[in-house]
Amino acid sequence: MTDEQLRHTLGTLATERVDPAFADLDLLSTGEQVELMAEQGVVAAQAVAAERDSIARAVDGIVARLVRGGRLMYIGAGTAGRMGVLDASEIPPTYGTDPSLVTGVIAGGERALRNAVENAEDDFDAGAAEGAALGPDDAIVGLSASGRTPYVVGALRAARERGAFTVSVACNSPAEISRDADVSIEVVVGPEVVAGSTRLKAGTAQKLVLNTLSTLAMVQSGKVYGNLMVDVQATNEKLRQRAVRTVMHATGCAAEEAASALQAADGSVKVAIAIVVTGADAVQARAALDAAGGHLRAALASVPAERPE
């Protein structure tokens, strides 16, 4: 693509347009600037809500692969790539998963998390190499505000050729990356307050989409009981007390009983809840959870309550 062709292409993208409504940004008072930014944040949330059906289909497809023992990969460049890495990195401590279950890949590698890596987003072949590592049991979410990033196009295309479930997340419509996606999510946020700065509304919208995809995938995988994090890894004092409070909230027991159950359960919130609710010992509770595929509600239903009234 020539420079002129690229300029023309960028000129067709809403995220690259210069909106005259924001032309006096630098002349506004600080309060007015803050109000404008907040208003545009709402625009991002509304754009995500408008794509609820596509997001739901993406969640269902991702869960279907995770249930089969597959993986979920986020892939992107720049801000979009950083969003994916951030979301993926928060899954293991929050939901007790293996770090390889949900991964984030950014064009240019680890260095690109903090520094711009020249031409990394244009490397179609590097993206294709990442996508080619996936298979029919895996899912990939390609992130690109513009919807045309070559690195992401390459990843989605290669992954789809190998049978992986492919999802695209773009902030323009129609987006090029949508062509290689089983489910396309196009959160159209419009021009940025600072023209072309897609770390703003576009970044917010992408983070909201990722929050929804990963959270609901974990909910449906049995990592949540009600709205409680029952697979949280208690790796510091705050999280240890959160584990106690979670057991208390789920069962109505006192703090001392919750702490005792957690000790017997080797820190597992799920096992501790099952111990308190059913009166079973840790071995029985763990066996019931294993038989229920880690879903606490199903495990509790399978163990007759022995707890005295």
Secondary structure as UniProt FT lines:
FT   HELIX           3..11
FT   HELIX           14..16
FT   HELIX           20..22
FT   TURN            23..24
FT   HELIX           25..27
FT   HELIX           30..50
FT   HELIX           52..67
FT   TURN            68..69
FT   STRAND          72..76
FT   HELIX           78..95
FT   TURN            99..101
FT   STRAND          102..106
FT   TURN            107..108
FT   HELIX           110..113
FT   TURN            118..119
FT   HELIX           120..122
FT   HELIX           124..131
FT   TURN            132..133
FT   TURN            136..137
FT   STRAND          139..144
FT   HELIX           150..161
FT   TURN            162..163
FT   STRAND          165..170
FT   HELIX           176..180
FT   STRAND          183..186
FT   TURN            195..196
FT   TURN            198..200
FT   HELIX           201..220
FT   TURN            221..222
FT   STRAND          224..225
FT   TURN            226..227
FT   STRAND          228..229
FT   TURN            230..231
FT   HELIX           237..251
FT   HELIX           255..264
FT   TURN            265..267
FT   HELIX           269..278
FT   HELIX           282..291
FT   TURN            292..294
FT   HELIX           296..302
//
